[in-house]
Amino acid sequence: MSNGSRLLNIEIDGQIQRDIIDASFGSIAIVQELCKTFVEISGVSETQDSPLVLANPDYLKAAIEQKVSDYQARHLRALEAIAGGLVTKRPKEGKFPLILPYYTVRVIIESSLQDLLNGIGRLDLHDRIRRIHHRPPAEVRTGDITNLLNTFAYLQKERRIAPPLFDYDQGARSLKVIDSTLYFYLANVDKESLIEEIPNPLDTWEHDEGAGNNPSPFNLPLQTARRTVSQIVVKQRVEIVLENQWLDKLFTNIK
């Protein structure tokens, strides 16, 4: 920071410097990008004639928001790819596949920053997936989670995520984030909105025979049920509008 500040004849406030370092999770690249964006938003694009102190925290907030937006496309694509898994299996005998990669991505997004920094333990991941899974807890077995984690590197490779975002430490039995820009992204993004952006594989599959085009929302996971209800309501409204238009034409002809 000091070299760049000296060349531009500026001084970045000490608290702003500490906040930039804290927000960067040890990544020199993020520090440099945040500094550059902060200086630009502060209105500095060339060497100043007289010394200038930059100390507006709102400009740093705007710089962080800008960098989150810059990382959005890459990380959203990667998380979507991982959530989609390797093979799309159709429901068998009324049961949907486990789709563990999708639930793993959800757990990662919902995790606290400290959990991500420490790594998510296998047992913790198993427990948290069971809580939100569409199948009964007993059907999400320990072996399923172990197999998922042992093939996580392969999954990322096959989905062309390079460099990879995650690594499973078999010794510590924990899933760790290994891309500092993902720490930064998840620490500052709206997590609820991000989860909504990740397609749920359940939404793409048809339901039990006899359920028709409008399956009962009561048999679906909450996120899927909300979308199903919305689709039904919109369809019914369209049908009512079309019926009213037809009646208007009918009575006009009679007159």
N, C-alpha and C positions, 0 to 999 in steps of 0.2 A: 504493500500500500504506500509506503513512504517514497519509493522511487517514482511511482506514477504521480503521486501528489506533488512531489518536488518539480517534476517536468511541467505540470499544469499550473503550478504556483497556487495550489489549494491545500487546505487541511481538512481532513475528514475527522469530525468530532470523535473523541475517544469512545463514548458510549455506542455510537453508530458502528465503529470498528469492531467492538466486542460483540454487538448484535449480529453483524455480518459473519463473524467467525463462528458464533454459536449456531447460526442458521445453516451453516455449510457442512456440518458433520465431518470435519476433518478433511474435506475435499478442497485442494488448492484451486482446482478448476472452477468450482462453484464460488469460492471467494473472489476470484478474478472477475467472473461474470457478474456477480452481484455488485461489485465495486464499479465496474464499467457502466452497468445499467443505472445504478444510483447516481453516479456523476452526470450521466446524460439527462436523467429526469430532473436533476438539480439545475439544469440549464447550462452546463459547462461542456463545451465541445472543442475548446482550444485553450492555449496557455493564457492565463489571466494577467492583465497589466499590473494589478495589485493583489496582494494575498487575499484569499477568500476562504472562509470557514463554512463547510457544509455540515449542517447539524439537524436537518429537518427529518424527524422519524417517519412522517407521512410519505416522504419520498422513498425511504427504505421499504416501507410497506408496499408501495406501488412497484418498486423494483422486484420484490419477492413475488408479487402477483404476476408480473410480466414473465419471470423465469418459470413459474408454475405453468403458465400458458404455453411457454416454449417447449416444456417437457411433456405436455399433455398428449400430443399425438403419438409419440414413441411409447410412452408407458401405458397408455390406454390400449394401444394395439397389442402390446406384449401381454398385458393382463387378460385381455379378451382371448388371445391365442392359447394361453395356458389354461384358462377356464374351459375352453372348448375341448381339451384333452386330445388324445390321438385317434380314437375310434368312436364313431357315433353309433351306438347300439340302440335298436328299437326295443320298446317294452316287450317283455315276455311274460305270459301268464298273468297279465294284469299288474306286473311290477316294473317300475322304471329302473334303469341302470343306476348305479351308485353315484355316477358323475362326481367323483371325489376331487378332481382338479378344480371344478367350479366352486365347491364348498371350501377348498383350501384357499382359493383367491379371496373369497368372502371373509374368511377368518383373518387373512393377512391385512386386508383393508381395514377391518374393524379393530385390529390390534392397536394397543397404545404404542407410542413411540419407544418407550422403555422396553416393551416386549420385543419390538423389532430389533432394537439395538442388542438385546441379550440373546435373541434367537428364540423361536417358538419350539418348545420341547415336544417330542412325539406324543407323550401322554396328554399334554395340554391340548395339542392340536386334535387328537382323537376325541377328547371330551367335548371340545367346542364344536366340532363338526357334528357330533351326535345330537347336540342341543338344537341345531338348526336344520338337520337333515330331514328329507321327506319320508324316509323309512324309519321304522322303530329303531331305537338305539342298539338293540341286540343284533340287528342285521348289519350294522357297520362294525366289522370285526377288526381286531388288532392287526391281523395279517393283511387286511386290505390297506390300512394306513401305512404299514411297513413297506409294502410293495409300491405304493404310490411314492413314498419318499425316496426309496432306493432307485426309482426310475425318473426322478424329477429332473436330473441333468439331461437325460436322454429326451425327455419331453420338450425341454427348452431348445435343445439342438434340432429336433425334428420340426419344431414350430418356427425355426430360423430366428431365434432370439439371441442375438450376438451383439455385444457381450452378454452373458447370462445375468439375470437379476438375482437368482437365488442359488444357494448351495446347501445340500443336506450333509451336515457333519455327523457321520456315523458314530464317531467316538463319543461325542457329546449328545448324540441323538436329538439334534435340534435343527430346525430349518432357519437359515440365516439369509438376510439381505446382503448382497455383496456389491451392490451398485449404490454409491453414495447419492446419486441424483434421485434414486427412488426414495431414499430416506427423506430427502428434501421435498420431493413431490407429495408423498403421503403425509408429511407433517403439516403441509399447508393447503392441501386440496379439501374440498367439501366431500367428506367420505360418503355421506348418504347419497349424494348425487352420483358419485363415482360408482357405487354399487348398482344403482339403477341403470348405469351405462353398460354394465357387463351383462351380456345376454344369458339368460337362464335356459339351459338346454331343455328343461321341462316344457318351456313355452313352444318349442318347435315340434313336439310330438303329439300325435292324436291320442285320445284317451280311450277307455274301455269301449268295446262294441256296445251299441245301444245308447251311448251318451249323446250321440248326434253331434251337430255342429256347435252346440252350446253346452259343453260339459258343466256339471254342477260345480260352482265355485267352492262349495263346502268340502269337496274332496281334494282340493288343490292346496299347494303351499301358498302363504299369504301374498307374496309378490305376484305369483301367477294368477291367483284369484282376483286381485285388484285389476289386472289387465283384462281378464276374462269378463268381469262384470262391466268394465268400461266398453268393451267391444259389443256386448249384448245390448247395453243401453243405447249406444250409438246406432246399432242396427235397427232397434225398435223405433227410435225417433225418425230414422229415414223412412221406414215403412209407413209410419203414421203420416208423414208429410206427403208421400206419394199417394196414399189413399185419399187424403184431403184434396189433393190436386185433381185426382180422378173424379171425385164427387162434384167438385166445382164445375168441371167440364160437362159432366152428365146433366146437372141441373141447368146449365147454360143452354145446352142443346134442347132440353125440354121446353124452356121458355121460348 
